[in-house]
Amino acid sequence: MRGSRSAASPGCATTPRVTEHGALLDGLRRELGVDAVLTDPGDRASYETDLLKTRTGRALAVVRPRDTAGVATTVRRCAEIGLPIVPQGGNTGFCQGATPPDDGRAIVLSLERLRAIRSVDPVGSTLVAEAGVTLAEARAAADRRGLQLAIQHGGLSSTVGGNVSTNAGGSNVLRYGMARAQILGLEVVLADGEIWDGLAPLAKDNAGTDLKQFFIGTEGTLGIVTAATLRLFPAARFSATALVAVRSVEDALALLARLRSEAGEALTAAELIPRAGLDLYFAHAGIRHEPFGGVYPWQVLVELASSSRHFNLDAALEEAVGSALEAGEVTDAVQARSDGQRAALWALREGLASAQVATPGNLKNDTAVPIAAIPQFIARATAAVAEIAPAAVPIPFGHLGDGNIHFNVNPPRGADGHAFKAHWPALVTAIDGVATAFGGSIAAEHGLGRTKVAAAARLKSGLDLDLMRRLKRTLDPIGRLNPGVMLTPDDRGRD
Ligand SMILES: Cc1cc2nc3c(=O)[nH]c(=O)nc-3n(C[C@H](O)[C@H](O)[C@H](O)COP(=O)(O)OP(=O)(O)OC[C@H]3O[C@@H](n4cnc5c(N)ncnc54)[C@H](O)[C@@H]3O)c2cc1C
């Protein structure tokens, strides 16, 4: 019995599939070029593991078209035989949304070769970039015209498509808003391979549903972004930057309120940095350049910026921080007096993020709470972590002005990072629970990916999930675009 079953089932069940897949890949090689289809395990490897090396999946192949037509061909061919597609940009996301499942049935559709900056319009202040253009390249293209792209964060090798699909944030969101606010138009390949051209650079268009919104922040589950029209701003050539030490998170919020009231819209950044974060950065960088004479529990990196030379930003910042010192909200401050000093202060903030990426076992969270709740959120989440892993090192840091405090946790000093991962599920549940108890979010800027799908299914309202499912069913009826991301695989859009 056993012998006959095993002889029959592989032959009947797998041969047609293998043939079908082989024919698909051969067809794609013919249509897109041989180098567009990677099947060798060595060639696939870097696309199958996420940036943080927390998970490795397996793809049937990695397909790398050169243009929108090639993306459309790939999607159409995959749809014909019901093959799942995992879109991938720079693979710098933190939630495994671009990592394929383990079963080897999906293709990774890499947008990395859609690399053209189609146009920069200095009068309309817009830039049209293809999905695979990196954030660094897009920002540099704007900069060459005296303009700035306000999507700004440490993941410089991330792509335009990835930033659109995750609705990325960064350190200047309190002034410019998230990626969504920078997107005037999109070009998208839909689930059946049709190309939707919505690239018109219009700041105003109320002629019906704003269709591009469906594809922003939906992590490649509703369509494949192939190009974006991005809003540009005059380059903020003038800035004033200070690192300010405070005794408590409450004092950090008092400083934020003071800066908002005194500097108005010139305030572009207010980044919270805990002492543990500075220590981690110093250890990682192998240098110890203490910014202050003393050691303080919290620091806030603040920046004012403007494109106009008619404002004295340094004086405005000095006065605002000076009045905070007089009011006792601030204990110490250093203000940058040169671009070099400004870069050194930002290196503390950006270096802290990179040091965590490089620390084995560092647990990343992307929590947000209403701004006024930040002090209580940090206090309660710290207590919750201490109950689960008493020697672990909380590193709550980030975007004070947006309520987006990444409540990250480092393994105890000297501990095995890999072993520390055993605590991750309990820690994440506890920290997410504290955030949601304050009406917060578990995914402020990085998305749900694969890692937070179960938590979202537990924490989001039934109606929220139902609306997401209805949208999925409408735009991806056969549920082949990034299944298992954002919604659980069972929610992939089928009736
Ligand atoms: C040091 C460092 C600092 C960072 N700081 C920040 C920060 O401050 N703020 C922030 O928001 N992020 C930050 N990130 C995270 C990351 O850079 C962003 O999430 C970024 O938007 C991901 O872009 P990507 O091209 O790497 O996308 P990927 O990681 O390749 O993909 C992310 C998701 O988008 C989907 N996707 C990618 N491209 C497309 C496409 N063309 N069409 C449809 N779906 C697509 C993928 O399937 C996946 O679900 C940081 C990363 C690093 C390494």
The ligand as an SDF file (V2000), in Angstrom:
LIG
                    3D

 53 58  0  0  0  0  0  0  0  0999 V2000
   19.4230   51.7680    9.1620 C   0  0  0  0  0  0  0  0  0  0  0  0
   17.9630   51.7600    8.7850 C   0  0  0  0  0  0  0  0  0  0  0  0
   17.1390   52.8020    9.2250 C   0  0  0  0  0  0  0  0  0  0  0  0
   15.7910   52.8250    8.8720 C   0  0  0  0  0  0  0  0  0  0  0  0
   15.0200   53.8730    9.3070 N   0  0  0  0  0  0  0  0  0  0  0  0
   13.7270   53.9400    8.9350 C   0  0  0  0  0  0  0  0  0  0  0  0
   12.9050   55.0510    9.3420 C   0  0  0  0  0  0  0  0  0  0  0  0
   13.3370   55.9490   10.0520 O   0  0  0  0  0  0  0  0  0  0  0  0
   11.6240   55.0710    8.9120 N   0  0  0  0  0  0  0  0  0  0  0  0
   11.0880   54.0770    8.1330 C   0  0  0  0  0  0  0  0  0  0  0  0
    9.9110   54.1580    7.7740 O   0  0  0  0  0  0  0  0  0  0  0  0
   11.8370   53.0020    7.7660 N   0  0  0  0  0  0  0  0  0  0  0  0
   13.1250   52.9090    8.1350 C   0  0  0  0  0  0  0  0  0  0  0  0
   13.8790   51.8270    7.7630 N   0  0  0  0  0  0  0  0  0  0  0  0
   13.2110   50.6590    7.1390 C   0  0  0  0  0  0  0  0  0  0  0  0
   13.1660   50.6070    5.6040 C   0  0  0  0  0  0  0  0  0  0  0  0
   14.2520   51.2810    5.0080 O   0  0  0  0  0  0  0  0  0  0  0  0
   11.8310   51.1270    5.0680 C   0  0  0  0  0  0  0  0  0  0  0  0
   10.7600   50.3120    5.5400 O   0  0  0  0  0  0  0  0  0  0  0  0
   11.7500   51.1640    3.5330 C   0  0  0  0  0  0  0  0  0  0  0  0
   10.5940   51.8500    3.1300 O   0  0  0  0  0  0  0  0  0  0  0  0
   11.7830   49.7900    2.8950 C   0  0  0  0  0  0  0  0  0  0  0  0
   12.0770   49.9600    1.5210 O   0  0  0  0  0  0  0  0  0  0  0  0
   12.7300   48.7710    0.6700 P   0  0  0  0  0  0  0  0  0  0  0  0
   12.8960   49.2370   -0.7260 O   0  0  0  0  0  0  0  0  0  0  0  0
   13.9350   48.2450    1.3260 O   0  0  0  0  0  0  0  0  0  0  0  0
   11.5410   47.7230    0.7140 O   0  0  0  0  0  0  0  0  0  0  0  0
   11.5970   46.1510    0.9860 P   0  0  0  0  0  0  0  0  0  0  0  0
   12.1960   45.8780    2.3140 O   0  0  0  0  0  0  0  0  0  0  0  0
   12.1890   45.4590   -0.1670 O   0  0  0  0  0  0  0  0  0  0  0  0
   10.0200   45.8300    1.0320 O   0  0  0  0  0  0  0  0  0  0  0  0
    9.2020   46.3450    2.0530 C   0  0  0  0  0  0  0  0  0  0  0  0
    7.7470   45.9960    1.7400 C   0  0  0  0  0  0  0  0  0  0  0  0
    7.2990   46.6960    0.5880 O   0  0  0  0  0  0  0  0  0  0  0  0
    6.9590   45.7700   -0.4720 C   0  0  0  0  0  0  0  0  0  0  0  0
    7.4930   46.3500   -1.6970 N   0  0  0  0  0  0  0  0  0  0  0  0
    8.7720   46.7330   -1.9510 C   0  0  0  0  0  0  0  0  0  0  0  0
    8.8440   47.2930   -3.1590 N   0  0  0  0  0  0  0  0  0  0  0  0
    7.5900   47.2670   -3.6830 C   0  0  0  0  0  0  0  0  0  0  0  0
    7.0130   47.7070   -4.9050 C   0  0  0  0  0  0  0  0  0  0  0  0
    7.7430   48.3150   -5.8360 N   0  0  0  0  0  0  0  0  0  0  0  0
    5.6890   47.5260   -5.0980 N   0  0  0  0  0  0  0  0  0  0  0  0
    4.9340   46.9140   -4.1640 C   0  0  0  0  0  0  0  0  0  0  0  0
    5.4260   46.4760   -2.9900 N   0  0  0  0  0  0  0  0  0  0  0  0
    6.7340   46.6560   -2.7590 C   0  0  0  0  0  0  0  0  0  0  0  0
    7.5970   44.4540   -0.0840 C   0  0  0  0  0  0  0  0  0  0  0  0
    6.8840   43.3510   -0.6040 O   0  0  0  0  0  0  0  0  0  0  0  0
    7.5260   44.5190    1.4280 C   0  0  0  0  0  0  0  0  0  0  0  0
    6.2460   44.1420    1.8540 O   0  0  0  0  0  0  0  0  0  0  0  0
   15.2430   51.7790    8.0780 C   0  0  0  0  0  0  0  0  0  0  0  0
   16.0690   50.7500    7.6210 C   0  0  0  0  0  0  0  0  0  0  0  0
   17.4120   50.7370    7.9700 C   0  0  0  0  0  0  0  0  0  0  0  0
   18.2660   49.6160    7.4470 C   0  0  0  0  0  0  0  0  0  0  0  0
  1  2  1  0
  2  3  1  0
  2 52  2  0
  3  4  2  0
  4  5  1  0
  4 50  1  0
  5  6  2  0
  6  7  1  0
  6 13  1  0
  7  8  2  0
  7  9  1  0
  9 10  1  0
 10 11  2  0
 10 12  1  0
 12 13  2  0
 13 14  1  0
 14 15  1  0
 14 50  1  0
 15 16  1  0
 16 17  1  0
 16 18  1  0
 18 19  1  0
 18 20  1  0
 20 21  1  0
 20 22  1  0
 22 23  1  0
 23 24  1  0
 24 25  2  0
 24 26  1  0
 24 27  1  0
 27 28  1  0
 28 29  2  0
 28 30  1  0
 28 31  1  0
 31 32  1  0
 32 33  1  0
 33 34  1  0
 33 48  1  0
 34 35  1  0
 35 36  1  0
 35 46  1  0
 36 37  1  0
 36 45  1  0
 37 38  2  0
 38 39  1  0
 39 40  1  0
 39 45  2  0
 40 41  1  0
 40 42  2  0
 42 43  1  0
 43 44  2  0
 44 45  1  0
 46 47  1  0
 46 48  1  0
 48 49  1  0
 50 51  2  0
 51 52  1  0
 52 53  1  0
M  END
$$$$
